[in-house]
């Protein structure tokens, strides 16, 4: 009698176990994709920031606005893949560049004042 019951429910048990295993693999796959995506996004953001800093440092501009414009163009040439992967919007890039450029202009002014005070 027990053999008959097991014979009847065995296919159902196998199906349930297969579904559980498939769900576990799907969840693990999703977790891996999310982790990899977050790591890639972090690398793209870092690349944009490094390129922005480089763009500011190589700019010949005199004002923060000029330097920021040069820096954005530099970033567009330097890391186009990162920009497209991040979906970076032009106004966000401009704001980021202006922040870096303003800091650069302020630092140069501070150094100039310190040198004049000697």
C-alpha positions, 0 to 999 in steps of 0.5 A: 500500500505504501509503495502504491502511495509513493508511486502516485506522489513521486512525480509530484514530489519530483516536480515540486523539487525541480521548481524549488531548485529552478527558483533558487537558481533564478534568485541566485542569478538575479542577485549576481546580475544586480551585484555585477550591475552595481559594480559596473555602474560604480566603475562608470561613475568613477571613470566619469569623475576621473575624466572630469577632473582631468578635463578641468586640469587640462583646460585653458579656460580662465573662468569656472564656466569656461573650464566647466565647458572644456571639462564636459567636452573632455569627458564626452571624448574620454569616456563616451561608453560610461556616459551612455551606460549611465545615461548621463544627462547634459545638465547633470554633467554641466553641474558636476563640471562646474563644481570641479571647475569652481573648486579649481578656480578657488584653489588657484585664487587662494594660492595666488593670494598666498603667494602675493602675501609673502 
